[in-house]
């Protein structure tokens, strides 16, 4: 039943996206994103598209899977609604000598024609859209029949999913907006993609984030990772200290190192959707 039928106003997605855009642009996601390059390479390998296939990277950030796809000979278009991140991706592409198209785009309203791409991918990107069902339908719309959609999504019970939950206790998300970690569940993926798919392959994976110590993780994410950066800016000093202690406790739960450093096990799903 819709929010309107229940007497509830729908979230103002455009206003939410403007705030999100400012949040992601307020830090420097590239400082974090470059650590995740391995997941982009793994997804590009798993896609197994024909050489030269057209590929769209949605919510591409600074271009991890964009570059991974280009390295495998695909014809790549890299899209994001944060222009500053696209510029960083373009610099990386130029440095490696790749001819990649960069396009500012809203994942909930992609400026591409239906059935345009053989492959559509997103690593830890499209999952952050506020209107999740709309962005899922857009991925399907721009993907050709017989093409593939590839995703890397953090899971709810993994470290990053629990990070969002920790932030939400002190800085609640906008009313009506669901956790991005829903994209890291089989139930939600099948609910939104299975009807249009001939097959969905879901592979649980773990990415290890490595830092000199737990405090170094907090320093990096507080400075550069949009959601954490904005959360600290929003909070008063006492609440900032509370969040810091909550994060240290969270890191302790997922830290696999025993030498004072931090090797944080972060679970995600690698998803390949074959479109009918």
C-alpha positions as CSV (number, residue, x, y, z in Angstrom):
1,X,0.0,0.0,0.0
2,X,1.4,3.4,-1.0
3,X,2.2,6.2,1.5
4,X,-0.5,8.3,0.0
5,X,-3.2,5.6,0.5
6,X,-2.1,5.3,4.1
7,X,-2.3,9.0,4.6
8,X,1.4,9.5,4.8
9,X,3.3,12.0,2.6
10,X,5.9,10.5,0.3
11,X,9.5,11.5,1.0
12,X,10.7,14.5,-0.9
13,X,13.3,12.6,-2.9
14,X,14.6,15.6,-4.8
15,X,15.4,17.5,-1.5
16,X,16.9,14.4,0.0
17,X,19.2,13.9,-3.1
18,X,20.3,17.5,-2.9
19,X,21.4,16.9,0.7
20,X,23.0,13.6,-0.2
21,X,24.9,15.3,-3.1
22,X,26.2,17.9,-0.7
23,X,27.2,15.2,1.8
24,X,29.1,13.1,-0.8
25,X,30.8,16.2,-2.2
26,X,31.7,17.6,1.3
27,X,34.4,15.2,2.0
28,X,36.6,13.4,-0.6
29,X,35.1,10.0,-1.3
30,X,38.1,9.2,-3.6
31,X,40.3,8.9,-0.5
32,X,38.1,6.0,0.6
33,X,37.0,4.8,-2.9
34,X,40.5,3.9,-4.0
35,X,40.8,1.4,-1.2
36,X,37.9,-0.6,-2.8
37,X,39.4,-1.1,-6.2
38,X,39.7,-4.8,-5.8
39,X,35.9,-5.2,-5.6
40,X,35.6,-3.4,-8.9
41,X,38.1,-5.7,-10.6
42,X,36.3,-8.7,-9.2
43,X,32.9,-7.5,-10.5
44,X,34.4,-6.8,-13.9
45,X,35.7,-10.3,-14.1
46,X,32.4,-11.8,-13.0
47,X,30.4,-9.9,-15.6
48,X,32.0,-11.9,-18.5
49,X,30.6,-9.7,-21.3
50,X,31.6,-9.9,-24.9
51,X,34.8,-7.9,-25.8
52,X,33.9,-4.3,-26.7
53,X,30.4,-4.5,-25.1
54,X,28.8,-1.2,-24.0
55,X,28.8,-0.8,-20.2
56,X,27.2,1.8,-18.0
57,X,28.7,2.5,-14.5
58,X,25.9,4.0,-12.3
59,X,26.8,6.1,-9.2
60,X,30.4,5.5,-10.3
61,X,32.1,7.7,-7.8
62,X,35.8,8.1,-8.7
63,X,35.6,5.3,-11.2
64,X,36.7,2.0,-9.7
65,X,34.6,-0.3,-11.7
66,X,34.6,2.1,-14.6
67,X,38.4,1.6,-15.0
68,X,38.1,-2.1,-14.3
69,X,35.7,-2.5,-17.2
70,X,37.8,-0.3,-19.5
71,X,40.9,-2.5,-18.7
72,X,38.9,-5.4,-20.1
73,X,38.2,-3.8,-23.4
74,X,34.6,-2.6,-22.8
75,X,33.1,0.6,-24.1
76,X,32.4,2.4,-20.8
77,X,30.1,5.3,-19.8
78,X,30.7,6.5,-16.3
79,X,27.9,8.3,-14.5
80,X,27.3,10.0,-11.1
81,X,25.3,12.9,-9.8
82,X,28.4,14.3,-8.0
83,X,30.3,16.2,-10.7
84,X,33.5,16.5,-8.6
85,X,33.8,12.7,-8.4
86,X,33.3,12.3,-12.1
87,X,36.2,14.7,-12.7
88,X,38.4,12.5,-10.5
89,X,37.4,9.5,-12.5
90,X,38.2,11.3,-15.7
91,X,41.7,12.1,-14.4
92,X,42.3,8.5,-13.6
93,X,41.1,7.5,-17.1
94,X,43.3,10.0,-18.8
95,X,46.3,8.8,-16.8
96,X,45.7,5.2,-18.0
97,X,45.0,6.3,-21.6
98,X,41.3,5.1,-21.7
99,X,38.6,6.8,-23.9
100,X,35.7,6.8,-21.4
101,X,32.5,8.8,-21.6
102,X,31.7,10.7,-18.3
103,X,28.1,11.8,-17.8
104,X,26.5,13.6,-14.8
105,X,23.4,11.6,-14.1
106,X,20.8,10.8,-11.5
107,X,20.5,7.1,-10.9
108,X,16.8,7.4,-10.4
109,X,16.3,9.1,-13.8
110,X,19.1,8.0,-16.1
111,X,19.5,10.1,-19.2
112,X,19.9,7.1,-21.5
113,X,17.6,5.3,-23.8
114,X,15.9,2.0,-23.0
115,X,18.0,-1.1,-23.8
116,X,21.1,1.0,-24.5
117,X,23.8,-1.0,-22.6
118,X,24.9,-4.6,-22.7
119,X,26.2,-4.3,-19.1
120,X,25.1,-2.0,-16.2
121,X,27.3,-2.0,-13.1
122,X,27.5,-0.3,-9.7
123,X,29.9,-0.9,-6.8
124,X,28.7,0.5,-3.5
125,X,26.9,3.3,-5.4
126,X,23.4,2.9,-6.6
127,X,22.5,1.3,-3.2
128,X,22.6,4.9,-1.7
129,X,19.8,6.3,-3.8
130,X,16.8,7.3,-1.6
131,X,14.1,6.0,-4.0
132,X,15.6,2.5,-4.2
133,X,12.8,0.8,-6.2
134,X,13.0,3.6,-8.9
135,X,16.8,3.2,-9.3
136,X,16.4,-0.6,-9.5
137,X,13.9,-0.1,-12.3
138,X,16.2,2.3,-14.1
139,X,19.1,-0.3,-14.1
140,X,16.7,-2.7,-15.7
141,X,15.4,-0.2,-18.2
142,X,18.7,0.8,-19.7
143,X,20.1,-2.8,-19.8
144,X,19.5,-4.7,-23.1
145,X,17.6,-7.9,-23.1
146,X,20.2,-10.7,-22.6
147,X,22.5,-8.2,-20.9
148,X,23.8,-8.2,-17.4
149,X,23.6,-6.0,-14.3
150,X,26.5,-6.3,-11.9
151,X,26.4,-5.0,-8.3
152,X,28.6,-4.9,-5.2
153,X,26.4,-4.0,-2.2
154,X,27.2,-3.8,1.5
155,X,25.2,-6.2,3.7
156,X,23.0,-5.1,6.7
157,X,24.9,-7.2,9.2
158,X,28.4,-6.5,7.8
159,X,30.6,-3.7,9.0
160,X,29.4,-1.0,6.7
161,X,25.8,-1.9,7.2
162,X,26.4,-1.7,11.0
163,X,28.2,1.6,10.5
164,X,25.1,3.1,8.9
165,X,23.0,1.7,11.8
166,X,25.4,3.3,14.3
167,X,25.2,6.7,12.5
168,X,21.4,6.5,12.4
169,X,21.1,6.2,16.2
170,X,22.5,9.8,16.5
171,X,21.7,11.2,13.1
172,X,18.4,9.6,12.0
173,X,17.8,9.3,8.2
174,X,15.1,11.4,6.5
175,X,11.6,10.1,7.2
176,X,10.5,7.3,4.8
177,X,14.1,6.6,3.5
178,X,15.2,3.0,3.9
179,X,18.7,1.7,4.7
180,X,20.9,1.4,1.7
181,X,22.0,-2.0,3.1
182,X,18.7,-3.5,1.8
183,X,20.5,-3.9,-1.5
184,X,22.7,-6.3,0.3
185,X,19.9,-8.8,1.0
186,X,18.7,-11.6,-1.3
187,X,15.1,-10.9,-0.4
188,X,15.2,-7.3,-1.6
189,X,17.2,-8.1,-4.7
190,X,14.9,-10.9,-5.8
191,X,11.8,-8.7,-5.0
192,X,13.1,-5.9,-7.4
193,X,14.9,-7.9,-10.1
194,X,13.8,-11.5,-10.3
195,X,10.7,-10.9,-12.4
196,X,12.8,-9.3,-15.2
197,X,15.7,-11.8,-14.8
198,X,16.5,-15.2,-16.2
199,X,18.9,-15.7,-13.4
200,X,20.4,-13.9,-10.4
201,X,23.8,-15.0,-9.0
202,X,24.6,-13.8,-5.5
203,X,28.0,-14.4,-4.0
204,X,28.8,-13.4,-0.4
205,X,32.3,-11.7,-0.2
206,X,34.4,-10.0,2.3
207,X,36.5,-6.9,1.8
208,X,39.3,-6.1,4.3
209,X,39.9,-2.5,5.2
210,X,43.4,-2.0,6.6
211,X,44.5,0.8,8.9
212,X,47.4,1.6,11.3
213,X,44.9,1.5,14.2
214,X,41.1,1.9,14.8
215,X,41.6,5.7,15.4
216,X,43.1,6.0,11.9
217,X,39.9,4.6,10.4
218,X,37.8,7.2,12.2
219,X,40.1,10.0,11.2
220,X,39.9,9.0,7.5
221,X,36.2,8.5,7.4
222,X,35.4,11.5,9.6
223,X,37.4,13.7,7.2
224,X,36.6,12.2,3.8
225,X,33.6,9.8,3.8
226,X,30.5,11.9,3.2
227,X,28.0,10.3,5.5
228,X,30.4,10.1,8.5
229,X,31.8,13.5,7.7
230,X,28.4,15.1,7.7
231,X,27.3,13.2,10.9
232,X,30.2,14.6,12.9
233,X,29.5,18.2,11.6
234,X,25.8,17.8,12.6
235,X,26.5,16.7,16.2
236,X,27.5,18.8,19.3
237,X,30.9,18.0,20.9
238,X,29.4,15.6,23.5
239,X,27.5,13.7,20.8
240,X,30.7,13.6,18.6
241,X,32.5,11.9,21.4
242,X,29.7,9.4,21.9
243,X,29.8,8.6,18.1
244,X,33.6,8.2,18.3
245,X,33.2,5.7,21.1
246,X,30.4,3.9,19.3
247,X,32.6,3.6,16.2
248,X,35.6,2.3,18.2
249,X,33.3,-0.4,19.7
250,X,32.0,-1.3,16.3
251,X,35.5,-1.6,14.8
252,X,36.4,-3.9,17.7
253,X,33.6,-6.3,16.7
254,X,34.9,-6.6,13.2
255,X,38.7,-6.1,13.6
256,X,40.6,-9.3,12.7
257,X,44.0,-7.9,13.7
258,X,45.6,-8.7,17.1
259,X,48.6,-6.4,16.9
260,X,47.0,-3.0,17.6
261,X,46.3,-2.3,13.9
262,X,42.9,-2.5,12.3
263,X,41.9,-5.1,9.6
264,X,38.2,-4.6,9.4
265,X,36.2,-7.4,7.7
266,X,33.5,-5.8,5.6
267,X,30.9,-8.2,4.1
268,X,29.2,-7.5,0.8
269,X,27.3,-9.3,-1.9
270,X,28.6,-9.6,-5.5
271,X,25.5,-9.8,-7.7
272,X,25.1,-10.7,-11.4
273,X,21.6,-10.3,-12.8
274,X,20.9,-11.8,-16.3
275,X,18.1,-9.8,-17.8
276,X,15.5,-11.7,-19.8
